[in-house]
Amino acid sequence: MSFHTDVWVQSLDGDLLVLDSVRSELIAYLDSNALSQDVYTDLVTACTEPNAYFPLDSWSVRALFEVVARLLPKLSFAVKGVGEEMRDIWVREFTNGQISFEAGPFNED
């Protein structure tokens, strides 16, 4: 299992993914899952910069973006993640707060 995930986020409708309005809910999610609050900073970076690094396994990153999608259901966006293992590559697209497309990771049975 990989504990380093590079992430790219792309808006599908042109709207920026601004997380300020759901910051407290995301911090609560991080706390309830024993994740560092520094992950919130990584999340903001992923939504505002060309790419970001998460010191988390891909499963945790995918789960985090599912929470973002539920909290911001009016935003449509795609996320691509690449972990340390060659086949730890995945893509998720979110529309109306839910996954609308998914592929990978290809390293899991």
C-alpha positions, -999 to 999 in steps of 0.1 A, spaced: 0 0 0 12 34 -9 15 63 16 23 90 -9 -2 102 -34 1 129 -60 -32 145 -69 -45 166 -97 -79 183 -95 -98 197 -124 -131 216 -124 -156 202 -149 -179 232 -149 -154 261 -147 -161 269 -110 -131 269 -87 -132 245 -58 -132 269 -28 -133 250 4 -136 279 29 -173 274 34 -169 238 44 -136 241 63 -150 232 97 -167 200 83 -135 189 66 -115 195 98 -140 175 117 -137 147 91 -99 147 95 -102 146 133 -127 118 133 -104 97 110 -72 105 130 -57 124 101 -35 155 106 -52 188 101 -23 196 78 -41 175 52 -66 204 49 -37 225 36 -29 198 11 -65 197 0 -66 235 -5 -33 232 -25 -48 205 -46 -78 226 -54 -59 258 -62 -25 246 -77 -17 224 -107 -11 194 -84 -5 185 -48 11 158 -27 -7 140 1 12 119 27 -17 95 26 -26 62 9 -48 65 -22 -78 50 -4 -78 79 22 -74 105 -5 -103 91 -25 -125 91 6 -115 127 14 -126 139 -21 -159 120 -17 -165 140 14 -156 172 -5 -181 163 -32 -209 156 -7 -202 190 11 -201 209 -22 -227 191 -44 -231 220 -68 -195 217 -80 -185 192 -107 -149 182 -106 -124 154 -115 -95 141 -94 -66 120 -106 -43 103 -81 -10 85 -85 5 66 -56 39 50 -51 31 17 -68 31 15 -106 -6 5 -108 -18 28 -81 -35 51 -106 -71 62 -103 -96 88 -115 -129 100 -100 -154 125 -114 -180 140 -91 -213 155 -101 -242 164 -78 -222 153 -48 -216 118 -61 -192 98 -81 -202 101 -118 -172 82 -132 -145 61 -117 -115 41 -129 -88 24 -108 -69 20 -88 -55 -9 -108 -33 -23 -80 -63 -35 -59 -80 -69 -64 
